[in-house]
Amino acid sequence: MPAPIAEPNRPPSPEPLVTVAALDELLRAGPVTLLDVRYRLGGPPGRAAYEEGHVPGAVFVDMDTDLADPPGNGRGRHPLPDPERFAAAMRAAGVRRDQPVVVYDGADGTAAARAWWLLTYHGHPDVRLLDGGWAAWSEAGLPVSYESPAPAEGDFEADPGHLRLVDAEGAARAGREAVLLDARARERFRGEVEPIDPVAGHVPGARSAPTAENVDASGRWKPVAALSERFAAVGAVPGADVAVYCGSGVTAAHEVLALRMTEVDAALYAGSWSEWVSDPERPVATGDSDAT
C-alpha cells in the first residue's frame, strides 16, 4: 500500500507572520528569541551578512549545519536534521518552549521558513516569521546590532510530528490521487533547465506553483486573498489533500506556510526533487502537461 500522508498532532499556533512594527513592539513587551537564517543557495555564507548587521539580540543559525543533516545516501541535498541534534542547536541558540521565536532571513522568507517549519514540526507552539525580513527591518530605520549575543541555554526538546510530512512514496501517491505542488521555478518544473540536480523535470502528476509567487518584488508576502486565489487555481483549497516539494525541501517550507495562511494543511516532501532523482527507477515528467 502507498504510504499515506501523515496526520499531524498540531499545537496551538499564532498568526505565522509578524511585521517589523509588530516585532519592535513584541521585543519591547518581553523576551523573544530571534533567529537570523540568512542563506542563499550557491551564494556567500549567511554568517557574513549577519556580521554586517542584524536585528539586536538575533542569533545566527546555519542552514547546512543547524537546519539540515549532511546530504547524500539518497536523502537529498538538505535532509531533515536528526531531531535531537536539531533540538540541541536550538537550545544553543536560546530557544525556550515558553518564549516566542521570530525567524527572519534577507527578505522573502524562503530560508527562514525552513526554521519555522522545523520548530513547528518539532512542537514549538509560537514561531513567527518576519515579513520582509532583514530588508524590511533595516528599511524601517530600526536598531542594528553588530554583536553576536551569547544566549542562555534554552530548554527546547524535540517532539516531532506537529506538521504533515511525506516521503517519496507519499509524494508519488499525491501526484496520482491528490494535489502535489512543485515549488521550484516553472522552467525547472518543465525540465527546460536544471542548474543543481542531475535530472530535469518533475514528479509525475505535480502542478507548478513557484514559491517566488508567494511574495511581491520587495520580498513581502502577498495578501491572503491573493494567495488563496493562486492556490485555488492549482486545486489547493481548504480540505484538499495537498503535498509540496521543491529542490531540496527548503523553499517548499515557504509554500507550506503560505498554504497554511489560506487554511490549507499541506504536507512537506522533505527530500524533494534532489531525493526523488537519486533513484533512477523513479519516473520523471517534463513539460506543462501536469501544470494547471
PAZAPA-4460 file (N, C-alpha, C; in steps of 0.05 Angstrom, whole numbers, plus 32768, in hexadecimal, padded with zeros to 4 digits):
% residues 292
    n_x    n_y    n_z   ca_x   ca_y   ca_z    c_x    c_y    c_z   seq   type   mol
   8011   7FE8   8000   8000   8000   8000   8012   8019   8000     1      M     A
   800A   802E   7FF1   801A   8047   7FF1   8019   8053   800D     2      P     A
   802F   8060   8013   8031   806E   802D   801D   8085   802E     3      A     A
   800C   8087   8042   7FF9   809D   8043   8007   80B6   804D     4      P     A
   7FFA   80CC   8048   8003   80E6   8053   7FFE   80E5   8070     5      I     A
   8014   80EA   8080   8011   80E7   809D   7FFF   80FC   80A9     6      A     A
   7FEF   80F4   80BC   7FDE   8107   80CA   7FEE   8113   80E1     7      E     A
   7FEE   812D   80E5   7FFD   813A   80FA   7FEF   813B   8115     8      P     A
   7FFF   8140   8129   7FF4   8146   8144   7FFB   8164   8148     9      N     A
   7FE9   8176   8141   7FEF   8192   813F   7FED   81A0   815A    10      R     A
   8001   81B1   8161   7FFE   81C2   8178   7FEF   81DB   8170    11      P     A
   7FE6   81EB   8183   7FDA   8205   817D   7FF0   8216   816E    12      P     A
   7FE8   8226   815B   7FFB   8236   814D   7FF1   8252   8149    13      S     A
   8002   8266   814D   7FF9   8282   8148   7FFA   8288   812B    14      P     A
   7FF1   82A0   8124   7FF5   82AA   8108   8012   82A8   8101    15      E     A
   8018   829A   80EA   8035   8294   80E5   8046   82AB   80DC    16      P     A
   803A   82C1   80D2   804B   82D8   80CA   804A   82EE   80DE    17      L     A
   8060   82FD   80E0   8061   8314   80F1   806F   832A   80E1    18      V     A
   8063   8343   80E3   806F   835A   80D5   8086   8365   80E6    19      T     A
   8096   8377   80DA   80AC   8382   80E9   80A1   8393   8100    20      V     A
   808B   83A1   80FC   8080   83B1   8112   8076   839F   8129    21      A     A
   806A   8389   8121   8060   8377   8136   8077   8369   8144    22      A     A
   808D   8363   8136   80A4   8357   8143   80B1   836B   8156    23      L     A
   80B3   8384   814D   80BF   8398   815F   80AF   839A   8179    24      D     A
   8095   8399   8176   8083   839A   818E   8086   8381   819F    25      E     A
   8088   836A   8192   808B   8351   81A0   80A5   8350   81B0    26      L     A
   80BA   835B   81A4   80D4   835B   81B2   80D3   836D   81CA    27      L     A
   80C4   8383   81C9   80C2   8395   81E0   80B1   8389   81F6    28      R     A
   809F   8376   81EF   808C   836B   8202   8097   8355   8213    29      A     A
   80AC   8347   8209   80B6   8330   8218   80CA   8320   8209    30      G     A
   80D4   830B   8214   80E9   82FB   8207   80DF   82EE   81ED    31      P     A
   80EF   82EF   81D9   80EA   82E3   81BF   8104   82D6   81B5    32      V     A
   8103   82BE   81AB   811B   82B2   819F   811B   82B9   8181    33      T     A
   8130   82C6   8178   8133   82CE   815C   8148   82BD   814E    34      L     A
   8140   82B1   8138   8152   82A1   8128   8156   82AD   810D    35      L     A
   816F   82B2   8106   8177   82BD   80EC   817E   82A5   80DA    36      D     A
   816F   82A0   80C4   8173   8289   80B4   817B   8291   8098    37      V     A
   818B   82A5   8095   8193   82AE   807A   81A3   8298   806C    38      R     A
   819A   8292   8054   81A6   827D   8044   819E   8281   8027    39      Y     A
   81B0   827B   8015   81AA   827B   7FF8   81B9   8265   7FEB    40      R     A
   81AA   8254   7FDD   81B6   823D   7FD0   81CB   8246   7FBC    41      L     A
   81E3   823C   7FBF   81F8   8244   7FAD   8204   825F   7FB3    42      G     A
   81FA   826D   7FC7   8204   8288   7FCD   8218   8287   7FE4    43      G     A
   8221   829F   7FED   8235   82A0   8003   8227   8296   801C    44      P     A
   8237   828D   8030   822C   8283   8049   821B   8299   8057    45      P     A
   8205   8291   8062   81F3   82A4   806F   81FE   82B1   8087    46      G     A
   8212   82A5   8094   821D   82B1   80AC   822A   82CC   80A6    47      R     A
   8236   82CE   808E   8243   82E7   8087   822F   82FE   8086    48      A     A
   8217   82F9   807B   8202   830D   807A   81F9   8314   8097    49      A     A
   81F7   82FF   80A7   81EF   8303   80C3   8202   8316   80D2    50      Y     A
   821C   8311   80CE   8230   8321   80DB   8231   833E   80D2    51      E     A
   8226   8342   80BA   8225   835E   80AF   820D   836D   80BA    52      E     A
   81FD   8361   80CA   81E6   836E   80D7   81CE   835C   80D9    53      G     A
   81C2   835C   80F0   81AA   834B   80F5   8198   8357   810A    54      H     A
   8181   834C   810D   816E   8355   8122   817B   8351   813D    55      V     A
   817B   8365   814F   8188   8362   8169   817D   8349   8178    56      P     A
   818F   8339   8182   8188   8321   8191   8186   8308   8180    57      G     A
   8186   830B   8165   8183   82F4   8154   819B   82E2   8154    58      A     A
   8196   82C8   8153   81AC   82B4   8152   81AC   82A8   8136    59      V     A
   81C3   82A5   812A   81C5   8299   8110   81C2   827B   8111    60      F     A
   81B2   826F   8100   81B0   8252   80FE   81B7   824B   80E1    61      V     A
   81C6   8236   80DD   81D0   822F   80C3   81BF   821A   80B6    62      D     A
   81B7   821F   809D   81A6   820C   808E   81B2   81F1   808C    63      M     A
   81CC   81EF   8085   81D8   81D5   807F   81DF   81C5   8098    64      D     A
   81E6   81D3   80AE   81EE   81C4   80C6   81D9   81C3   80DC    65      T     A
   81C8   81D7   80DE   81B4   81D7   80F3   8199   81CE   80EA    66      D     A
   8192   81D2   80D1   8177   81CD   80C7   8176   81B6   80B3    67      L     A
   818C   81A7   80B0   818C   8190   809E   81A1   817D   80A7    68      A     A
   819E   8164   809F   81B3   8150   80A2   81C4   8151   8089    69      D     A
   81DC   8144   808A   81ED   8143   8072   81DE   8136   805A    70      P     A
   81E3   8140   8042   81D6   8134   802B   81E1   8119   8024    71      P     A
   81D2   810B   8013   81DB   80F1   8009   81CA   80DA   8012    72      G     A
   81D3   80C2   800B   81C5   80A9   8012   81A8   80A9   8009    73      N     A
   81A3   80B6   7FF1   8189   80B6   7FE6   8174   80C7   7FF5    74      G     A
   817D   80D9   8006   816B   80E9   8017   8168   8105   800D    75      R     A
   8175   810C   7FF7   8173   8127   7FED   8189   813A   7FF7    76      G     A
   8187   8153   7FEE   819C   8166   7FF5   819A   8173   8010    77      R     A
   8182   8174   801B   817D   817F   8036   816B   816D   8046    78      H     A
   8175   8155   804D   8164   8143   805D   815B   8150   8077    79      P     A
   8144   8149   8081   813C   8153   809B   8150   814B   80B0    80      L     A
   8157   815D   80C2   816B   8157   80D7   8160   8142   80EB    81      P     A
   8173   8133   80F6   816C   8122   810C   815E   8132   8121    82      D     A
   8147   8128   812C   8138   8139   813F   8148   8142   8157    83      P     A
   8158   8130   8163   8167   8137   817B   817D   814B   8174    84      E     A
   818A   8148   815D   819F   815A   8155   8193   8176   8150    85      R     A
   817B   8176   8143   816E   8190   813D   8166   819D   8158    86      F     A
   815A   818E   816A   8152   8199   8184   816A   81A5   8193    87      A     A
   8181   8197   8192   8199   81A1   819F   81A2   81BB   8192    88      A     A
   81A1   81BE   8178   81A8   81D7   816A   8196   81ED   8172    89      A     A
   817C   81E7   8175   8169   81FC   817D   816D   8204   819A    90      M     A
   8173   81F1   81AC   8179   81F8   81C7   8192   820A   81C9    91      R     A
   81A6   8204   81B8   81BE   8215   81B8   81B8   8231   81AE    92      A     A
   81A3   8234   819D   819A   824E   8194   8187   825C   81A8    93      A     A
   8182   824F   81BE   8171   825B   81D3   8154   8255   81D1    94      G     A
   814B   8242   81C0   812F   823D   81BB   8123   8230   81D4    95      V     A
   810D   823C   81DE   80FE   8231   81F4   80E2   822C   81EB    96      R     A
   80D6   8218   81F6   80BA   8211   81EE   80A6   8226   81F6    97      R     A
   80AB   8234   820C   8097   8247   8216   809D   8263   820D    98      D     A
   80AE   8266   81F9   80B6   8281   81EF   80B2   8282   81D1    99      Q     A
   80A5   8298   81C7   80A1   829A   81AA   80BC   8299   819B   100      P     A
   80BB   828D   8183   80D2   828D   8171   80CA   829C   8157   101      V     A
   80DB   82AF   814F   80D7   82BC   8135   80F0   82B6   8124   102      V     A
   80EA   82AC   810B   8100   82A6   80F9   80FF   82B9   80E1   103      V     A
   8116   82BF   80D6   8117   82D0   80BE   812F   82C9   80AD   104      Y     A
   812E   82D2   8094   8145   82D0   8082   8149   82EB   8074   105      D     A
   8155   82EA   805C   815A   8304   804F   8142   8313   8048   106      G     A
   812D   8306   803E   8115   8314   8036   80FD   8302   8034   107      A     A
   80FD   82EF   8021   80E4   82E1   8019   80DC   82CA   802B   108      D     A
   80EC   82C2   803E   80E4   82AC   8050   80E9   8290   8046   109      G     A
   80F5   828D   802E   80F8   8272   8023   810C   8261   8033   110      T     A
   811F   826E   8040   8131   825F   8052   8125   825E   806E   111      A     A
   811B   8274   8078   8110   8275   8094   80F9   8261   8097   112      A     A
   80EA   825C   8082   80D3   824A   8084   80DC   822E   808B   113      A     A
   80F5   8227   8084   80FF   820C   808C   8101   820B   80AA   114      R     A
   810B   8220   80B7   810C   8220   80D4   80F0   8220   80E0   115      A     A
   80DE   8230   80D4   80C2   8230   80DE   80B6   8214   80DD   116      W     A
   80BA   8206   80C6   80AF   81EB   80C2   80BB   81D8   80D7   117      W     A
   80D5   81D8   80DA   80E2   81C5   80EC   80DA   81C9   8109   118      L     A
   80D9   81E2   8111   80D1   81E7   812D   80B4   81E0   8132   119      L     A
   80A3   81E6   811F   8086   81DF   8122   8083   81C1   8120   120      T     A
   8090   81B4   810E   808E   8197   810B   8097   8189   8125   121      Y     A
   80AB   8194   8131   80B6   8188   814A   80A8   8192   8163   122      H     A
   8092   81A1   8160   8081   81A6   8177   8083   81C1   8184   123      G     A
   8092   81D4   8179   8092   81EF   8186   8077   81FC   817F   124      H     A
   8069   8207   8193   804E   8211   818E   804C   822D   8184   125      P     A
   8062   823C   8183   8060   8259   817C   8078   8261   816B   126      D     A
   8077   825C   8151   808C   8263   813F   8081   8275   8129   127      V     A
   808D   828B   8125   8084   829F   8111   809B   82A6   80FE   128      R     A
   8093   82B0   80E7   80A7   82B7   80D2   80A4   82D5   80CC   129      L     A
   80BA   82E3   80CB   80BA   8300   80C7   80B4   8306   80AA   130      L     A
   809E   8313   80A5   8096   831A   8089   80AA   832F   807E   131      D     A
   80B7   8328   8068   80CA   833A   805C   80E6   8336   8066   132      G     A
   80E9   8327   807C   8104   8320   8086   8115   8338   808D   133      G     A
   812F   8333   808B   8143   8347   8092   813F   8360   8082   134      W     A
   8138   835D   8068   8135   8375   8057   8120   8387   8062   135      A     A
   8109   837C   806B   80F4   838D   8076   80FC   839A   8090   136      A     A
   810A   838B   80A1   8113   8396   80BA   8126   83AD   80B6   137      W     A
   813A   83AA   80A5   814E   83BF   80A0   8141   83D7   8092   138      S     A
   812F   83D2   807F   8121   83E8   8071   8110   83F9   8084   139      E     A
   8106   83EC   809A   80F6   83FB   80AD   8107   840C   80C0   140      A     A
   8121   840B   80BE   8133   841B   80CE   8134   8411   80EB   141      G     A
   812E   83F8   80F0   812E   83EE   810B   814B   83E6   8113   142      L     A
   8150   83E2   812D   816B   83DE   8137   8179   83C6   8129   143      P     A
   8193   83C9   8126   81A4   83B5   811A   81BA   83AD   812E   144      V     A
   81C0   8394   812F   81D6   838A   8141   81EB   837D   8130   145      S     A
   8204   837E   813A   821A   8371   812D   8227   835D   8140   146      Y     A
   821A   835A   8157   8225   8348   816C   8217   832C   816A   147      E     A
   8226   8317   816F   821A   82FC   8170   8214   82F5   818D   148      S     A
   81FA   82F4   8194   81F3   82EE   81B0   81FB   82D2   81B8   149      P     A
   81FE   82CE   81D2   8202   82B4   81DD   81EA   82AD   81EE   150      A     A
   81D5   82A2   81E2   81BC   829E   81F1   81BF   8288   8206   151      P     A
   81AE   828B   821B   81AD   8275   822F   81A2   825C   8221   152      A     A
   81AB   8245   822A   81A2   822C   821E   8184   822A   8220   153      E     A
   8177   8222   820A   815A   821F   820A   8152   8204   8215   154      G     A
   8138   81FF   8214   812E   81E5   821F   811E   81D6   820A   155      D     A
   8120   81DD   81F1   8110   81D0   81DC   8117   81B3   81D8   156      F     A
   8102   81A2   81D8   8105   8186   81D3   80F6   817E   81BA   157      E     A
   8100   816B   81AB   80F3   8163   8192   80DB   8151   8197   158      A     A
   80C5   8158   818B   80AD   8148   818C   80A2   8147   8170   159      D     A
   80AE   8136   815E   80A7   8136   8142   808A   812F   813D   160      P     A
   807F   8139   8126   8065   8130   811D   804F   8145   811D   161      G     A
   8055   815E   8122   8040   8172   8124   8039   817F   8109   162      H     A
   8046   8178   80F4   803E   8180   80D9   803F   8167   80C7   163      L     A
   8032   8168   80B0   8030   8151   809F   8049   814D   808E   164      R     A
   8050   8134   808A   8069   812D   807D   8064   8115   806B   165      L     A
   8070   8115   8053   806F   80FD   8042   808B   80F5   8038   166      V     A
   808E   80DC   8031   80A6   80D2   8025   80A1   80D1   8007   167      D     A
   80B4   80C5   7FF8   80B2   80C3   7FDB   8099   80B3   7FD3   168      A     A
   8093   809E   7FE1   807B   808E   7FDA   8062   809F   7FDE   169      E     A
   8062   80AE   7FF4   804A   80C0   7FF9   8048   80D5   7FE4   170      G     A
   805F   80E0   7FDB   805E   80F4   7FC5   8053   80E9   7FAC   171      A     A
   805C   80D0   7FA5   8052   80C3   7F8D   8034   80BF   7F8F   172      A     A
   802A   80B7   7FA6   800D   80B3   7FAA   7FFE   80CD   7FA7   173      R     A
   800A   80E3   7FB2   7FFD   80FD   7FB0   7FFB   8105   7F92   174      A     A
   8010   80FF   7F83   800F   8106   7F66   7FF9   80F7   7F57   175      G     A
   7FF3   80DF   7F60   7FDF   80CF   7F53   7FC3   80D5   7F5D   176      R     A
   7FC0   80D9   7F77   7FA6   80D8   7F84   7F9E   80F2   7F92   177      E     A
   7FB0   8105   7F96   7FAA   811D   7FA5   7FB5   8135   7F96   178      A     A
   7FBF   8149   7FA5   7FCB   8161   7F99   7FE8   8162   7FA1   179      V     A
   7FFA   8160   7F8E   8017   8162   7F94   8021   817B   7F86   180      L     A
   802C   818E   7F96   8036   81A7   7F8B   8054   81A7   7F8A   181      L     A
   805E   81B1   7F73   807B   81B4   7F6F   8081   81D2   7F73   182      D     A
   8091   81D8   7F88   8096   81F4   7F8F   80AE   8200   7F81   183      A     A
   80BB   81F2   7F6F   80D2   81FD   7F60   80C9   8210   7F4A   184      R     A
   80DC   821D   7F3D   80D6   822E   7F26   80CA   821D   7F10   185      A     A
   80B9   822A   7F00   80AA   821B   7EEC   80BC   820E   7ED7   186      R     A
   80D2   821B   7ED0   80E4   820F   7EBC   80F1   81F6   7EC7   187      E     A
   80F5   81F4   7EE1   8100   81DB   7EEC   80EA   81C6   7EED   188      R     A
   80D2   81CE   7EF4   80BB   81BB   7EF3   80B8   81AF   7ED7   189      F     A
   80BA   81C0   7EC3   80B6   81B6   7EA7   80CD   81A5   7E9E   190      R     A
   80E4   81A6   7EAC   80FB   8197   7EA3   810C   81A6   7E8F   191      G     A
   8108   81C0   7E8B   8117   81CF   7E78   8133   81D5   7E81   192      E     A
   8136   81D9   7E9B   8150   81DD   7EA8   8151   81CE   7EC2   193      V     A
   8169   81C7   7ECA   816D   81BB   7EE5   8189   81C2   7EEE   194      E     A
   818C   81D9   7EFD   81A6   81E3   7F04   81B3   81D4   7F1C   195      P     A
   81A5   81C3   7F2A   81AF   81B7   7F42   81AF   8199   7F42   196      I     A
   8198   818D   7F3C   8195   8170   7F3E   819C   8162   7F24   197      D     A
   81A2   8148   7F24   81AC   813B   7F0C   8197   8134   7EF7   198      P     A
   817D   8136   7EFF   8167   8130   7EEC   8153   8147   7EEC   199      V     A
   8149   814F   7ED5   8136   8164   7ED3   811A   8159   7ED0   200      A     A
   8106   8168   7ED9   80EA   8160   7ED7   80DC   8162   7EF1   201      G     A
   80C6   8152   7EF4   80B7   8154   7F0D   80AA   8139   7F13   202      H     A
   80A0   8136   7F2B   8092   811E   7F34   8079   811B   7F24   203      V     A
   8073   8104   7F18   805B   8101   7F08   8042   8109   7F19   204      P     A
   8031   8118   7F0C   8018   8121   7F19   801A   813B   7F28   205      G     A
   8033   8145   7F2B   8036   815E   7F3A   802C   8176   7F2A   206      A     A
   8026   818C   7F38   801C   81A4   7F2C   802F   81BB   7F34   207      R     A
   8035   81CC   7F21   8049   81E1   7F26   803D   81F8   7F37   208      S     A
   804A   81FF   7F4D   8042   8215   7F5E   805A   8221   7F6B   209      A     A
   806A   8231   7F5C   8084   823A   7F67   8082   824A   7F81   210      P     A
   8094   8244   7F93   8095   8253   7FAC   8098   8271   7FA8   211      T     A
   80A7   8279   7F94   80AC   8295   7F8F   8092   82A5   7F8C   212      A     A
   807D   8298   7F84   8063   82A6   7F80   8053   82AA   7F9A   213      E     A
   805E   82A1   7FB0   8051   82A6   7FCA   8056   82C2   7FD4   214      N     A
   806B   82D0   7FC9   8073   82EA   7FD3   8073   82FE   7FBC   215      V     A
   8074   8318   7FC3   8076   832D   7FAF   8094   8333   7FA9   216      D     A
   8099   8347   7F99   80B4   834D   7F90   80C6   8355   7FA7   217      A     A
   80BB   835F   7FBD   80CA   8368   7FD4   80D0   8351   7FE7   218      S     A
   80C5   8339   7FE2   80C8   8323   7FF4   80B3   8321   800A   219      G     A
   809F   8333   8009   808A   8332   801D   8074   831F   8013   220      R     A
   8066   8312   8025   8052   82FE   801E   803A   830B   8011   221      W     A
   802F   82FE   7FFD   8016   8308   7FF0   7FFF   8304   8003   222      K     A
   7FE9   8314   8000   7FD2   8311   8011   7FC6   82F5   8010   223      P     A
   7FB9   82EC   8025   7FAE   82D2   8026   7F9A   82CD   8010   224      V     A
   7F8B   82E1   8009   7F77   82DE   7FF3   7F85   82D7   7FD9   225      A     A
   7F9C   82E4   7FD3   7FAB   82DE   7FBB   7FB7   82C3   7FBC   226      A     A
   7FC1   82BA   7FD3   7FCC   82A0   7FD6   7FB7   828B   7FD2   227      L     A
   7F9F   828F   7FDE   7F89   827C   7FDB   7F81   8279   7FBE   228      S     A
   7F80   828F   7FAF   7F79   828D   7F93   7F8E   827E   7F83   229      E     A
   7FA7   8283   7F89   7FBD   8276   7F7B   7FBC   8258   7F80   230      R     A
   7FB8   824F   7F99   7FB9   8233   7F9F   7F9F   8225   7F95   231      F     A
   7F89   8233   7F96   7F70   8227   7F8C   7F73   821F   7F6F   232      A     A
   7F82   822F   7F60   7F86   822A   7F43   7F94   8210   7F3E   233      A     A
   7FA3   8205   7F52   7FB0   81EB   7F4E   7FA4   81D6   7F60   234      V     A
   7F8B   81DB   7F6A   7F7D   81C7   7F7A   7F83   81C6   7F97   235      G     A
   7F94   81D8   7FA1   7F9B   81D8   7FBD   7F88   81E9   7FCD   236      A     A
   7F72   81DE   7FD5   7F5D   81EC   7FE4   7F59   81DF   7FFF   237      V     A
   7F4D   81ED   8012   7F48   81E1   802C   7F3A   81C6   802A   238      P     A
   7F44   81B3   8038   7F38   8198   8037   7F45   8185   8023   239      G     A
   7F54   8190   8010   7F62   8180   7FFC   7F7A   8172   8009   240      A     A
   7F81   815B   7FFE   7F99   814C   8006   7FB0   8157   7FF5   241      D     A
   7FC2   8166   8002   7FD7   8175   7FF4   7FF2   816E   7FFF   242      V     A
   8006   816A   7FED   8022   8167   7FF5   8032   8179   7FE3   243      A     A
   804A   8181   7FED   805B   8194   7FE0   8078   818B   7FE0   244      V     A
   8086   8190   7FCA   80A3   818B   7FC9   80B0   81A1   7FB9   245      Y     A
   80CB   81A2   7FBB   80DB   81B6   7FAC   80F4   81A7   7FA3   246      C     A
   810B   81B4   7FA5   8124   81A7   7F9D   812F   8196   7FB3   247      G     A
   8130   81A0   7FCB   813B   8191   7FE1   812C   8193   7FFB   248      S     A
   8113   819D   7FFA   8102   819F   8012   8104   81B8   8022   249      G     A
   8113   81CC   8018   8116   81E5   8026   8100   81F9   801E   250      V     A
   80FF   8201   8005   80EA   8214   7FFD   80CE   8209   7FFE   251      T     A
   80CC   81EE   7FFD   80B1   81E2   7FFF   80A4   81E8   801A   252      A     A
   80B5   81EC   802F   80AA   81F4   8049   809D   820F   8047   253      A     A
   80A7   8221   8037   809B   823B   8032   807F   8237   8026   254      H     A
   807C   8224   8014   8062   821F   8007   804F   8213   801C   255      E     A
   8059   8201   802D   8048   81F6   8042   803D   820D   8054   256      V     A
   804E   8220   805A   8046   8237   806B   8031   8248   805C   257      L     A
   8036   824D   8042   8023   825C   8032   8008   824E   8031   258      A     A
   8008   8234   802D   7FEF   8225   802C   7FE1   8225   8047   259      L     A
   7FF0   8223   805D   7FE5   8224   8078   7FD6   823E   807C   260      R     A
   7FE0   8254   8071   7FD3   826E   8073   7FB8   826E   8065   261      M     A
   7FB5   825D   8051   7F9B   825B   8043   7F8A   8243   804D   262      T     A
   7F91   8239   8064   7F83   8223   8072   7F84   8209   8062   263      E     A
   7F9B   8205   8054   7FA0   81EB   8047   7FB7   81DE   8057   264      V     A
   7FB1   81C6   8061   7FC4   81B7   8071   7FD5   81A5   805F   265      D     A
   7FEC   81AF   8056   7FFC   81A1   8042   8012   8191   8050   266      A     A
   8019   817B   8043   802F   816A   804C   8048   8173   803D   267      A     A
   805F   8170   8049   8079   8175   803D   8086   815B   8034   268      L     A
   808F   8159   801B   80A0   8144   8012   80BD   814E   8017   269      Y     A
   80C8   8147   802D   80E1   8153   8036   80F9   814D   8023   270      A     A
   80FA   8134   8019   8110   812D   8007   810F   813B   7FED   271      G     A
   80F6   8141   7FE3   80F1   8151   7FCB   80FF   8146   7FB3   272      S     A
   8103   8157   7F9E   810C   814D   7F84   8128   8141   7F87   273      W     A
   8139   814C   7F97   8155   8141   7F9A   8154   8124   7FA4   274      S     A
   8141   811D   7FB5   813E   8102   7FBE   8131   80F1   7FA9   275      E     A
   811C   80FC   7F9C   810D   80ED   7F88   811F   80E2   7F72   276      W     A
   8131   80F3   7F68   8141   80EB   7F51   8159   80DB   7F5A   277      V     A
   815D   80D7   7F74   8174   80C6   7F7D   816E   80A8   7F77   278      S     A
   8155   80A2   7F71   814E   8086   7F6A   8146   8086   7F4C   279      D     A
   8157   807A   7F3B   8151   807A   7F1E   8138   806B   7F17   280      P     A
   812C   805C   7F29   8113   804E   7F23   80FB   805F   7F25   281      E     A
   80FE   8076   7F32   80E7   8088   7F35   80E1   8096   7F1B   282      R     A
   80C8   8098   7F13   80C1   80A5   7EFA   80C4   80C3   7EFB   283      P     A
   80C9   80CF   7EE4   80CD   80EC   7EE1   80BB   80F6   7ECB   284      V     A
   80AD   810C   7ECF   809C   8119   7EBB   80A8   8133   7EB3   285      A     A
   80A3   813C   7E9B   80AC   8156   7E92   8095   8165   7E84   286      T     A
   809A   817F   7E7E   8085   818E   7E71   8070   8199   7E84   287      G     A
   805B   81A4   7E78   8045   81B0   7E87   802D   819E   7E8C   288      D     A
   802F   8185   7E83   8017   8174   7E83   800A   8170   7E9E   289      S     A
   801B   8173   7EB4   8010   816F   7ECF   800A   8189   7EDD   290      D     A
   8010   81A0   7ED0   800A   81BA   7EDC   7FEE   81C2   7ED7   291      A     A
   7FE3   81D1   7EEA   7FC8   81DB   7EE6   7FC9   81F9   7EE3   292      T     A
***
